[in-house]
Amino acid sequence: MNYPILSDDLRTERLTPPGPGKLRMILDTDTYNEVDDQFALCQAVLSPDRLEVEAIYAAPFHNSRSSGPADGMQRSYEEILRVLKMLGKSDYCPVYKGSDRWMKADRKPVESDAARDLIRRAKSKDKRPLYVVAIGAITNVASAIQMDPGIIERIVVVWLGGHDHGQDDTREFNLKQDPDAASVILDSGVPFVQIPCCNVASHLNTTVAELNQYLKGKNAIGTYLADIVEGYIGKSDPYAWSKVIWDISATSWLIEPKWLPSRLVPTPTLTSDVTWGPSTGRHMMRVVTRIQRDPIFRDVFKKVTAVGS
């Protein structure tokens, strides 16, 4: 695959943390996979002064909550609609179904309504970059790039995926489900912002007590978010139990980049063992290095509790 080669100036511009003003955004989410995507979806939709969410895509996943990637994508699609309804925003923006299977080693795209819509929006007359916030397996986004490589000149991919570059492996859930799609993102040269899971997004812990204090009983969506997190507590010892709400890291980077300090680094390769490979001589990317936990949760809690008021 021949990808466009971005100039150093354009890459630097696209990888600079966004300044003031409204940002064009797509949310690509495996919403039913766990409990954190719902928080990120709410935060994005409830930030209209900053984010213009043009569309939401259902991403595939496969774990105990689905029978396979197609079922996971369908369940995520239904969860997106359910959360939007609870927010009173059923008609907020288009919602599209994404990939029903993983990309293979030949990197042929998995065509879907989501991938086709991403291409269409990336090529719109609006000259502002389109931020593609991905918080699941990145099959939909990689497929769109393989279908039309020229879109890398128009988009910035912000992905919660993989671990920090010092880890022995990067077998994090989002990445390891579709490593071939992840390789497309790393190798295509698309402007790319990575939020690692281990040692970075892993700091976004909350507790049932905190959610009961700030969300439960405030409104329907607040109670729903608190309850779905509490539903996980039975799977482990309840003493000193907390839950990571990973995905709000990606939406928060657009809302206020100073909450998530980052730096530019050469883009690593991805090995067949799902470890980080050499990065010497490769194009630059941005990687988040740490997270300010409190202002991120404060932002989410205040916006969710204001629904219906």
SULFEN-V969057 format. One record per helix or strand of 2 or more residues. SS is the DSSP state (H for helix, E for strand). FROM is the first residue (numbers start at 1). LEN is the number of residues. Records with the same first field share a line. If there is no record, write none. Layout:
SS: FROM-LEN  FROM-LEN
This chain:
H: 8-8  36-10  69-18  113-10  139-9  149-5  173-5  179-10  201-3  208-7  220-11  233-3  248-8  257-3  293-13
E: 23-7  51-8  94-4  130-5  155-6  191-5  205-2  243-2  262-5  284-5
